[in-house]
Amino acid sequence: MKINPFLSLILLLTAVTSIAAASECTDCHSTTTPKIVEDFKKSTMADDLDCANCHGSAHTSDDDADEAKLPTPDTCAPCHNIQKTQFMKGKHSIAWAALFAPPTTTDQPKELMEGQKGCGGCHKIGVKNETGWEEYEYGTASCDNCHTRHSFSVEEARKPEACLPCHQGFDHAQWEMYSTSKHGVIYQTEGDTWNWSLPLSEAGDEYTAPTCQLCHMPDGDHGVITSWGFLGVRVEEPDEEWASDRVSILKAYGVLDAEGNPTPRFDLVGAAKLARLTMEEWNAPREEMIATCSDCHSETFARNSLEEGDHLLREADRIYASSIETVASLYSDGILPEPEYIDELPSYPYPDVLRFYDQATPIEEDLWLMWMEYRMRTFQGAFHANPDYTQWYGWAPLKETAVRIKAEDERLRAEATGAAEEAAEEAESPGFGGIIGITAILGLVLLLRKRV
């Protein structure tokens, strides 16, 4: 085959230019950010790419550091288009949009949200070209949430600990549920003998227990999605009793108004995939999960186990819906005063639990805890095969809080009744001031008689 000398020259010049550019970057950053350079040189990406592939070539000195391009998923797409396409279909890609779905997100300090020191620190995995805050434009890459920059290790991303920073703690305790379950214990005692270089499509034969990734990213599919979603609801519900309870819950989410009609938040919740709108949408990931579980268990066992988790959610919703109606009645009966933010409530007199901790009364603080902490831990603990978490971190405090809400309802109503009765008695009797007035009149009459 005859080689075109002109083409060879072009390729050679391109390679030399690329090597020179990479050398300039690493020469400088070996001093300014040495660990970043060290990580990148250890990565497989360093074999084929240089800094300019992701950050552009506009930045060449300290004076133009702002010209360095911050990557987004589109930056990764030319080499990882399959993964990027899958990612865009999953819930992680819309995490940034979901962050701003609750009504009080913009009321929080920007450092927590756009600055990523709070909720934004995990929700930054969602797709965005900028944070919306000029003072803080980092965190647009998404992919590096699991493939930590600048080593971008696939082995790291395959381990359950890659999920730990976001899926732990008060609001998303999946790490605690998994790591203390039988599945997690097997991983912690045997995982160091597993071959983490294997792609997930081959790992099932190697692992002796499931990992987060093996269950939620079958065959390495980056389109992570679950049946129940963050809010733990499906709008279409064949169980009539559960459907009735769910209407109360959807009102407390501000998704339905007080009459049961969809609010503007309904479309927002659907677009952010915080809930499943149809049985078909709910059933698709369920069947995928059953297929994954059936790699180790019988299909019957897998299906029964997941259905038990569904049933626990139904029972939790029974309790939660009753507590929601209790608080709504306190508002509709005038026992609780209208909150200052009443114009922001799409379902008044129903409370808005998506305000999270920004509530007007202690009883509403208890109500959002029932949802955010105890209800979630009840059904999520069951799905993660952790009986202790389900029982004592979910179901038990859920019921305890329901008792407190009922007792507070009775106390507030008794207090209001007592105040009303006292006001009525004051209206019927002259009171101390009235007695003084009558005494003064009688005294005046007697004085006038003496003068006559």
ZALO-455144 format. One record per atom (N, C-alpha, C, O): x, y, z. Coordinates in steps of 0.05 Angstrom, whole numbers, plus 5000, padded with zeros to 4 digits. Atoms other than C-alpha are relative to their C-alpha. Example, Ala and Ser with C-alpha at 12.3 -4.5 7.8 and 13.67 -1.06 7.14 Angstrom:
BEGIN
501849765000;524649105156;501850245000;503950245013;498449764999;527349795143;498550225014;499550445018;
This chain:
BEGIN
501749765000;500050005000;501850255000;503750265016;498449765002;502850684981;499050205021;496650265022;500749824979;502951175039;500250294990;502250374978;500149725009;501051895024;501950165019;501350195042;498049864984;507052305049;498850255013;499550335035;501249764989;502752935058;498349945024;498450085045;501650084977;497852575103;501749925024;501049985047;498250084978;503552275143;501150245014;501450255039;498949754989;506352975153;498050135018;498650235040;502249874985;499653245177;499749855027;499549985048;500450164976;498852665227;502450045020;502050065044;497749964983;505952765252;500050275013;500650295037;500149734988;505053505262;497850025021;498250155042;502250004980;498453395298;500949875026;500449975048;499050144976;501752895345;502050165015;501950185040;497949844988;507653345358;498750245015;499550305037;501449774988;503053945372;498549915025;498650055045;501450104977;498853525419;501849945023;501250015046;498050074980;504953275456;501150265013;501550275037;499049754990;507553985462;498150145018;498850245039;502149874984;500954245488;499749865027;499549995047;500250154976;500453685538;502450055018;502150085043;497649944984;507653815560;499850275013;500650305037;500349734989;506254555570;498149995024;498750125045;502050024978;500154385614;501349875024;501249975046;499050154978;503653865656;502550135012;502950125037;497749864989;510054275663;499250205021;500450235042;501049794982;506154835695;498549895024;499049965047;501750114979;501054435733;501349805018;500349735039;498450174982;506253965762;500950165024;501550055045;499349824978;507954565805;497550115014;497350115038;502349874989;501154895814;498049805012;496949845033;501950214991;496754265821;501349734995;500349584978;498550255006;501553675825;498449745002;498849564987;501550244996;496653165850;498049954977;497549724970;501850035023;491853295792;501649884977;500749704963;498350115021;497553165743;500749715006;500749544988;499350274992;499552545782;497749814995;498049594984;502350165004;492452275780;499549954970;499049734961;500550035029;491652415706;502049824986;501249664969;498050175013;498152085687;499649705006;500449534991;500550274993;495851455723;497549894985;497149654983;502550095013;489251435684;500549894972;502649954959;499850115028;488151055619;499550224980;500450204957;500549775019;485751715588;502550134992;502750244970;497549865006;492751985591;501549874977;503349994965;498750145022;494851465539;499250124973;500850114954;501049915026;490651795485;499250304999;498950414978;501049734999;488552485509;501950185015;503650095030;498649814984;491553115536;498050205012;495650185007;501749824985;488853675579;498150164981;495850214988;501649835018;486354075519;497549864989;495649994982;502450155010;481553525497;497550065017;495350075007;502249954982;477253685558;499750305007;497550405011;500049724990;479254395578;500550214978;500650444984;499549815021;480654705510;502950105001;504450035019;497349905002;486955075490;500250305004;502350424999;500049714997;485055795506;501650085024;502750305025;498549934975;488355775575;502949924996;503549684993;497150055004;495955835569;501750115022;504150055023;498349884978;498156225631;498250075024;495850035023;501649924976;496056475700;498150224993;496050255006;501649775007;493257095667;497349934987;495450094989;502550075015;487856725627;498949745011;497649584996;501050244988;486056165676;497049974997;495949754995;502950005003;478756355669;499249894972;496849824968;500650105027;479156135596;499949704998;499149594978;500050295000;479955405615;497149905000;495549985017;502750095003;473655045593;499449795021;501049615027;500850204981;469854655646;498349794986;496349864973;501450215015;467453985619;497149965008;496350025030;502850094996;460253745613;499849724989;501749624977;500350265012;457553065593;500550004970;501449804959;499549985029;457953305521;503049984994;503849894972;497250025004;465453345530;500949714999;502749644984;499350284999;465652605546;498849844977;499749624971;501550155020;460852405491;501649904976;501049674967;498650115024;465652345432;501449735004;501549574986;498750264994;469251765467;498049815013;498449575011;501750174984;463551515510;497050064994;495450115011;502749915008;457251655470;497949815010;495749905017;502050204990;453651005491;499350075029;497050085036;500449944972;454651165564;498550275004;496850295022;501349734997;452651895555;497049984992;495450105005;502750035009;446351695517;498349865022;496149945028;501350144978;444451205572;499650185024;497450195036;500149814977;445951715626;497850204997;496450265016;502049805005;441352215594;497149895004;495350055008;502650124997;435551725600;499449935029;497149875036;500350074972;436551605674;499450245018;499350475009;500749794981;434851995737;502350185007;501950415014;497849844992;441852235751;500450244982;501350454991;499649785019;441952675689;498250245006;498850474998;501849774994;436153095715;500050075030;498250205040;499849954972;438553135787;500250305006;499150395026;499849714995;440153885780;497350134997;496650315012;502849905003;433154025754;498349935024;496750095033;501550094977;430253615810;500650165025;498950205042;499249844977;434154025861;498350265002;497750355024;501549755000;430254645840;497049964998;495550164994;502850055000;423454305839;498650085026;496450205025;501249914975;421954425914;499950305001;501650444990;500549725001;419255115927;501950185016;502150425010;498349834983;424355345979;503049974993;504750085008;497250035007;430855145944;501450274996;503650325006;498749735005;432155865921;500150175024;501350385024;499849844975;431056115992;502449925017;503150065036;497750094985;437055726017;502550164993;502650284972;497449875008;444156006020;501149884974;501149634971;499050105026;447155955951;502349805004;502849634987;497850184995;453155615982;499149715002;500649534995;501150274997;448755005997;499149884973;499449644969;501250105025;445654955928;501950044977;503349854969;498249955022;449355285871;503049965007;504649874991;497250044991;455755275912;500749725008;503049665013;499650294998;454854525923;501249925027;502649725029;499150084973;456454525998;497749855015;498249765037;502250144988;449654226013;498749814980;500149654967;501450175020;444353895969;501350014973;501449814958;498849975026;447754175908;502549834996;503249774973;497650165002;453953765923;499649734988;501449614976;500750255012;450453135902;498350044974;498749894954;501749955023;445253415854;501650114976;500550134954;498449905022;450953705812;500649784979;501649844958;499750215020;451153025778;498150054976;498549944954;501849945021;445353295737;501250174978;503150324983;498949865023;446553595668;499550305003;497350385010;500249715000;447854345665;502550114986;504649984986;497749875012;452454815627;501350205019;503650275016;499049824979;453155275687;498349975025;496149865023;501550034975;450955315759;497950215004;496050185020;501949784996;447155965752;501050205021;499650395027;498849824981;451756305802;502850084991;504649904990;497449925012;457556715774;502349955018;504649905009;497750044981;461656625837;500849715002;502949655013;499350294998;461555865830;499149864975;496749804972;500750135025;461755535762;501149724998;501049604976;498950275001;465054875781;497749795002;495549865010;501950214996;461454205781;498149954977;495849894981;501750045023;458754165710;500549744985;499149694965;499250235016;461953515688;498149765003;497949614983;501850234995;456953015718;501449745003;501249615024;498750265000;461052405700;502049965022;502449745032;497950024980;466452565751;498849975028;500349945047;501250064974;461452465808;500649715007;500849655031;499450294995;462751715801;502849934991;504149775004;497250045010;469251715759;501650245009;502050434993;498749764988;473152185804;502250114983;504049964974;497849875015;477452685767;502550005018;502250035042;499450025028;482952645746;501049724993;502249684972;499250285006;484151895750;497849864984;498449684968;502250105016;477151745721;499949694999;499749574978;499750294998;477651025746;497349864997;495449925012;502450165002;472450525723;499849805023;497749735032;499950184978;474650055778;498850135025;497250015040;501149854977;473050585830;496950034997;495449995016;502849955005;466250725798;498349755003;495949765006;501550254997;464349985802;499649925029;498049735034;500250084972;465149945877;497750165014;497250395007;502349874986;459250105924;500750265013;499150445014;499249754987;463350645959;499850244981;499650474991;500349775019;462851065895;497350135004;497050374998;502749894996;455451165913;499750125027;497850275032;500349924972;456751305987;499750305004;497950375020;500249724993;457752065986;497250114998;496550295013;502749905004;450652185961;497949835012;495849935021;502150184990;446851575982;500649905028;500949665033;499550054971;448051616057;498750225016;498050435006;500949794982;445651996117;497050035003;495549844996;502849954993;439052306136;498049954977;496049814981;502050005021;435652366069;500249774980;498249704967;499750225019;438451796027;501849795013;504249775007;498450184983;440751246075;500649734987;500849525000;499650265014;441850706021;502649875007;502849625009;497450134993;449150606040;499849855027;500749635029;500350134974;447350456112;498349754998;498949545010;501750245004;441849986089;501549784987;501349554996;498650205015;446149626039;502449885016;502749645018;497650104988;452649586079;499649835025;501349675032;500650174977;449349276140;498049784994;497049645012;501750235008;445048796100;501849764994;504349794994;498450245007;447248086084;501650044974;503949954972;498649955025;449048306014;502550175005;504650114995;497749824995;453448866040;502249875017;504549935013;498150144983;456748426092;501849824983;504249804987;498450185018;458847926038;501950174984;504250094981;498249835015;461648495997;502450095017;504750085008;497849904983;465648766056;501949795009;504349855015;498250224991;468448086075;501449864977;503549744980;498950155023;469747816005;500850184976;502150094958;499749835023;469948415958;502950054992;503450104968;497349955008;477448505961;501249784983;503549814973;499050225018;478247845924;498750014973;499449844956;501449995026;473648045866;501750154980;503450324987;498649885022;476348255799;498550254991;496550234976;501549755006;474248985793;500650114972;499350304964;499449915027;477249055724;497949904980;497849994957;502050115017;471548645695;497750204995;496950335014;502449835004;465949035662;497649885014;497549635019;502350104985;459248975697;498549784985;497249614998;501450215016;456548545640;501249725006;499949525001;498750254993;461548005663;500449965030;501249745038;499450014972;461948155737;498249815016;498949715037;501950174986;455847735756;501249725006;500549605027;498850264995;459947105750;502350015020;503249815030;497749964983;465547395792;499150075029;500249975048;500949914973;461747735850;498549785014;497049635001;501550194984;458947315906;497650135014;496250005029;502349854989;453847855926;499650244982;501550334968;500549775017;450548435891;501250265011;501650285035;499149734993;453249145891;497850204990;496050124976;501849805010;449549795879;499950004970;497850014957;499849985029;452049805808;498949754986;497749774965;501050255013;450449075793;497049994999;495849894980;503049994999;443149185813;498850234984;496950194969;501249765012;441949885788;501250084973;500250274960;498849955026;446549885727;500649744986;502949684979;499550275012;445549195696;501550034973;500850194956;498349995024;450749065642;501450274995;502250334973;498749745003;453649755656;498350224989;499350434981;501949795010;447450135634;500050245018;499350215042;499849754984;448350855658;497350135004;497250345017;502749884997;440850995654;498749925025;496749785025;501050094974;439650905728;497250115005;496750355002;502749934994;432250905746;498849785017;499549555015;501450194983;427850575798;497050024997;496050224986;502950005003;420550395801;498650225015;496950365004;501549824983;418450835858;500950294999;499450475005;499049725002;422851445848;500350125028;499749995048;499349864975;424851945901;497550045018;497750005042;502449944985;417652115923;498649755009;496849765026;501350254992;415551385928;497150004993;495449905009;502850015008;409151475889;499849934970;501649984955;500750035028;405951255824;497250124999;495450065015;502549865002;400151685801;497749814992;495549835003;502050205007;396351115767;500249775021;502349655024;500050204979;394250635822;497649824999;495349925003;502350185002;389850015814;498749935027;496449855028;501050054973;389049915890;498450245009;499550455014;501749774995;383050355907;500650145027;500650385029;499449894974;384650445981;502650155000;502850375010;497449875002;391850605966;499850254983;501150454988;500449775017;389651075911;498850245015;499650475011;501249794984;385451455961;502150135019;502250375021;497949904983;391251516009;502050174984;503050374993;498049865016;395851725953;499050284991;500750464988;501049745006;391252305935;500750205022;501650425017;499249834977;392452586005;503050064999;503850295004;497149965001;399952485996;500850194977;502550364981;499449835023;400052815927;499150295006;500450484996;500749734991;396353415958;502250115018;502850355016;497949914983;401753456011;502550064985;504250224994;497749945017;406953455956;499550254983;501350344969;500749785017;403254025922;499749934971;499650114954;500350095028;402353605860;497050014992;496450054969;502949965004;394753615868;499150225018;500150255040;501149794983;390754205894;498049885020;497649635020;501850104979;385754145951;497649854989;496549695003;502350145012;380353915903;500949754985;499249614974;499050235014;384853385873;500850044971;501249854956;499349945028;386553735808;503050044998;504350145017;497149965003;393653745780;500850305002;499450474991;498949734998;397754365796;502450024981;503249824969;497749975017;403554655756;502349825010;504049744993;497850174989;408154245802;499749714990;501749564990;500450275010;405153605773;501849954976;503249754974;498350035024;408653715706;503050015008;504649874996;497349974992;415053915742;501049745013;503349655007;499350254987;415153275784;500349784979;502149614982;499850215020;413852845723;502650044983;503949844977;497749945017;419353185682;502649935015;504549855003;497650064984;424353105739;500149715009;501949635024;500150294994;422452365745;500149955031;501249755040;500250034971;421052455820;497849805007;497749705030;502250194996;414852005812;499549854973;500549944952;500750155025;412151495762;497050064994;495350035012;502749905007;405951745725;498249774992;495749804995;501750225010;403451075696;501149745011;503449725019;499150274992;403650345714;502149894981;503949754990;498050095019;407550215651;502750115006;504849975005;497549874993;412850715671;501149885026;503649865029;499250124975;413050395740;501049714996;502949625008;499650295003;413049675716;502649934985;503949734990;497750065016;418849715666;502549965017;503949765014;497650044983;424449825718;499649775020;501549655029;500550224982;421049325764;500749734987;502049565000;499450255014;421548765713;503049974995;504049754996;497150015004;428748945699;501449925027;503349775026;498950074974;430248895774;499549715006;501349575017;500550294995;426848215779;501849834983;502849624993;498150155017;431147975721;502750005013;504149795012;497449984987;437348215758;500149825025;502049685029;500150164975;435247895824;500049704993;501049535008;500350285008;433647245787;502749884991;502849634987;497450125005;441047165770;501049845024;502649655020;499250154976;441846925842;497749855013;498149645024;502350114987;434846785866;498049904980;498249964956;502250085018;428746445837;498350254994;498250435010;501749775007;424046925801;497750035020;497050265027;502249994980;418546745851;500950155025;499650325036;498949884976;422946935910;500550304995;499850475012;499449725007;425147585876;497550164999;497450385010;502549855003;418147795858;498650035027;497650255033;501349984973;415347635927;501450205018;500150355032;498549814982;420948015962;499450294993;499150455011;500549725008;419848645921;497150085005;496650305012;502949944994;412248595929;499650055030;497950215037;500249944972;413248566004;500850285006;499750425024;499349724997;416849225999;497850194991;497350395004;502349855009;410949495960;497850015022;496750225027;502150014980;406149266014;500750175025;499050295037;499249834978;410249606068;499650294994;498850455011;500449725008;409950256029;497050065001;496250285010;503049954998;402350176024;499250045029;497650225035;500749974971;401850076100;501150275011;499750405027;498849744991;406450676112;498350234989;497850435004;501649795012;402151096065;497350035014;496250255016;502550004984;395850906105;500450195024;498750355030;499549844976;398951216167;500750294993;499750475005;499149745008;402151796131;497650174990;497450414997;502349855011;395751996094;498250105022;497150325021;501749924978;391852006159;501250245015;499750425023;498749774986;396952476191;499850254982;499550474993;500349775018;396652926129;497250125003;497050375006;502849904997;389052976135;499650145027;498150335029;500349884974;389753136209;501150295000;499750475010;498949735002;394253736195;498350184982;497950414988;501749845018;389953966137;497550095014;496650325010;502449934985;383853956182;500550225020;498850395025;499349794981;387354386233;500050284986;499350484998;500049755015;388254916179;497150074991;496350304994;502749945010;381254846149;498150085022;496250235017;501749934977;378054886218;500850255014;499650335034;499049754988;381955516235;501549965026;501950155040;498550054976;385655186292;502950104997;503950235015;497449895006;392355346260;499650264983;498050264965;500249755016;393156066234;501249964972;502949794968;498950025027;394456166160;503050075001;503850275014;497149935000;402056146148;500550244983;499050324965;499349755015;405556766122;500449944971;500050124954;499550075028;407156396058;497649874986;498049714968;502450145010;399956186043;499850034970;498849854956;500249965029;400356485973;501849814984;501549784960;498250185014;405955985957;499049715002;500349534990;501050274996;401855375977;498049924978;495950054976;501850075022;398755025917;497649845008;495749804992;502150194992;394154575958;498850085027;497549915040;501149924974;392154986020;497049935001;495549984982;498850014974;389354796070;502049775005;502949735028;498150214996;393954206058;502850125003;503550314989;497249904997;401154316082;501749924976;500849754960;498250065022;406954296033;502649885011;504350025020;497750134988;412053776056;502550054983;504850014992;497749955016;416553955997;501450265007;503450344995;498549784988;418354576036;502149905019;503750065030;498150134982;422354086077;499950125028;497750135040;500049904973;424454406143;499050295003;498850395025;501049734999;421755096125;497050005004;495550084986;502850024994;415054976158;499250215021;500950345033;501049794983;410655436199;499549905029;499650075047;500850104974;408954976258;501549745007;502449604988;498750254992;412154406298;498649754989;499949564982;501550235010;406653926276;500649954971;500649724962;499250035028;408554056203;502949904998;503649764979;497350104999;415853936220;500049695004;501549554991;500350294996;413753246246;499049874974;499949654968;501250125024;409753126182;502149964978;502149764965;498050035022;415553256134;502149795008;503249654991;498250214991;420052806177;498849734995;500249544988;501350255005;414952256170;500549914971;501049684966;499550075029;415852296094;503049964994;503849764984;497249995010;423152476085;501749795014;503649695002;498250194986;426052016138;498649735005;499649534995;501150254990;421351486166;498549844978;498949604976;501450145021;416851316107;502049894980;501849664971;498050095019;422851276060;501649765011;502049574996;498350214989;426850836107;498449745003;499549525003;501750244998;420950366115;500249844974;500849604975;500150165024;420450176042;502749964987;503249764974;497450035012;427550306020;501749795016;503349655004;498750214984;430149876078;499249734991;500849544990;501050265009;425749316054;501249934973;502049704969;498850065026;428249375982;503049955001;504049824983;497150054998;435449376006;500649765019;502849735029;499750244985;434248736046;501250045028;503049905037;499049944973;435549056114;497750015020;496550225023;502350014983;430248836164;500250195024;498250315032;499849824977;433049236223;499550294992;498150445007;500549725009;433149886183;497050044995;495950255002;502949985006;426049756159;498450035025;496650205027;501650014976;423349616228;500550245018;498650385026;499449824979;427050086275;500850284991;500750475007;499349735011;429350666231;497850104982;497850344975;502249925017;423050676189;497349975013;496150175021;502750064990;416650346213;499550115028;497450245033;500449924972;417450466288;499850305003;497850395015;500349714997;418851216286;497850124983;496750334990;502349915015;413551296232;497549995017;496050195018;502350034983;408351036280;500150185024;498150305033;499649824977;411251426339;499250294992;497950435008;500649725009;410752076299;497050034995;496050255000;502949995004;403551916279;498650045027;496650195028;501249974974;401851856353;500450295010;498650415021;499449734992;405252526368;498250204985;497250394997;501649825015;401452866312;497149995009;495750205011;502850034990;394752586337;499750145027;497850285032;500149874974;396352816408;500250304998;498850455012;499749715004;398453506384;497450114988;496650334995;502649915011;391953556344;498050035022;496550225023;501949994978;387953396407;500650245019;498850375028;499249784982;391953896448;499250274988;498150445002;500649755013;391154456397;496950054999;496050285003;502949975001;383654326391;498950065027;497150235030;500949954973;382754306466;500650295008;499150425022;499149724994;386654956472;498250204986;497450404998;501749815015;382455286418;497250005012;495950215014;502750024988;375955036451;499950155026;498050305032;499849864974;378155296519;500050304995;498750455010;499949715006;379855976489;497350114991;496650334998;502649925010;373156006454;497950025022;496450215023;501950004977;369255836517;500550235019;498750365029;499349784983;373056346557;499150264988;498150445002;500949765014;371556876505;497050035002;496050265005;502949994999;364156696506;499150085028;497250245031;500749934973;363856746582;500550295005;498950435019;499449724996;367157426580;497950174986;497250394996;502049845014;362057656529;497350005015;495850205013;502650034986;356157416572;500050155027;497950255036;499849874974;358657706639;501250274998;502950324980;498949735001;360258436654;503050015005;504450194996;497150004993;367158256681;500650205021;498950345031;499149824979;371158656730;499550294993;498750455009;500449725009;370859286689;497150085001;496450305008;502949945000;363359226682;499050045028;497350225033;500949974972;362459146757;500850275011;499250405024;499149734991;366559776770;498150214989;497450405002;501749805012;362260146720;497350015013;496250235017;502650014987;355759916752;500150135028;498350285036;499749884973;358360096821;500150304999;499050445016;499749715003;360160796797;497350134995;496750345005;502749905007;353160896768;498350015025;496950215030;501750014976;349760676832;500950215021;499250345034;499049804982;354261126873;499150284992;498450445009;500949745010;352461716829;497150055006;496250275013;502949984995;345061576836;499550065030;497850245036;500349954972;345561556912;500850285008;499550415024;499149724995;349462216913;497950204992;497450395006;502049815010;344162556871;497550005018;496350225022;502450014983;338562316917;500550165026;498650295036;499449854975;342062606979;499850304996;498850445013;500249715005;342563286946;497250094997;496550325004;502849935003;335163276930;498750015027;496350065030;
